[in-house]
Amino acid sequence: MPRKLASQDELPHPLPMVSHAFHKLFDAPVDTGVRTFDQPYLLYASSGAFHLETESRTLLLLPHRAALIRKQWPLRIWTAGPATSSSVLFDTVLDALLPEPCLVVPVSPLMVHMIGYAARWDLEGATRDPSSAVFLQALAHVAVDAARKPDPMWFPNAQSAELRRAIAWTMKELGSPLRFADVASAAEVSERTLARRFADELGLSWQQFLKRVRLMHAAKLLTLTEKSVSEIAYETGMASSSALASHFSKLMGETPTQYRHRLHKK
C-alpha cells in the first residue's frame, strides 16, 4: 500500500533562528578548521589573539576587537596560545547590514558592556526569555555602526602556490633584514614573476605587504607582551622605534605607545 504523502502542515519546520550568546575559555591553542556558522556571528576577543582565514584574506583579531561574520561564510579560526572569547549569534538581521562578509572592528566601552551582558542568554535562556531579542537586536545595530570603520589588521591571501611560498617565507623571516631576491629564491620563481604575482593577486607590492604584516605583528606584541617599543621594532624588522611609530601611526591613527595605553585603560 503506497505511503500517504504528508501535507504541508505536517512537514517538520526548521526552528526559528534565536539570537544568543556565550563565553569560552581556550586553555590551549585551538584550530576550528574551515567551517561556517548558521547565523550571523560576532566573535569578541577578551584575551589572546585569534587569526581568521577566509578564502580571500587573513584577519588578526586582538583583544578589544570583534569579528563580524556573515552566516554560511567559510572561514578558519585559530589561535597560537590560550585565549578567551565572547560569542553572539544573531538572527538574520545582521547579515543584510554588514558591508563585508567578514571584518574586524574596534569596540566601544558600550559595546563591551553589551557583549558581557548578552552572555546571560545562552540558546536555552534566550528561547525562554523573549526580551533577549530586543537587547540582542540593539547589539546587532551597535556592531553594524562599528563596522563603518573596520580594523586594518588584515592582508589578502595568495592564490598561487608560488605566492603562498613567498608569503610563508616572508612571515617566517619577518624580523630579519629581508631581501626580495631571497624571497623569490624561496618561492622558486624569478623576481619579475614574483613581483607580478604580488600585484595581480594581492594588489600590493612585496614591500607594501611586508610593511603591513610587520605592523600587524607589532600590534600583536604591543597587545600581548610587555616588550618595549624599541624591542618590538627590532623583533618586527623595523629600522628603529621611530620608524615603527611613523608607519604604525599612518595605519592605525595613533602611535604604538598611544595604542598600548588605550588598551590598558579598558
Stockholm file with secondary structure:
# STOCKHOLM 1.0

chainA/1-266         MPRKLASQDELPHPLPMVSHAFHKLFDAPVDTGVRTFDQPYLLYASSGAFHLETESRTLLLLPHRAALIRKQWPLRIWTAGPATSSSVLFDTVLDALLPEPCLVVPVSPLMVHMIGYAARWDLEGATRDPSSAVFLQALAHVAVDAARKPDPMWFPNAQSAELRRAIAWTMKELGSPLRFADVASAAEVSERTLARRFADELGLSWQQFLKRVRLMHAAKLLTLTEKSVSEIAYETGMASSSALASHFSKLMGETPTQYRHRLHKK
#=GR chainA/1-266 SS CCCCCCCGGGSCCCCCCCCEEEEEEESSCCEEEEECCSSCEEEEEEESCEEEECSSEEEEECTTEEEEECTTCCEEEEESSCEEEEEEECCGGGGGGCSSSEEEEECCHHHHHHHHHHTTCCHHHHHHCTHHHHHHHHHHHHHHHHTTSCCCCEEECCCSHHHHHHHHHHHHTTTSCCCHHHHHHHHTSCHHHHHHHIIIIISSCHHHHHHHHHHHHHHHHHHHCCCCHHHHHHHTTCSCHHHHHHHHHHHHSSCHHHHHHHHHHC
#=GC SS_cons         CCCCCCCGGGSCCCCCCCCEEEEEEESSCCEEEEECCSSCEEEEEEESCEEEECSSEEEEECTTEEEEECTTCCEEEEESSCEEEEEEECCGGGGGGCSSSEEEEECCHHHHHHHHHHTTCCHHHHHHCTHHHHHHHHHHHHHHHHTTSCCCCEEECCCSHHHHHHHHHHHHTTTSCCCHHHHHHHHTSCHHHHHHHIIIIISSCHHHHHHHHHHHHHHHHHHHCCCCHHHHHHHTTCSCHHHHHHHHHHHHSSCHHHHHHHHHHC
//
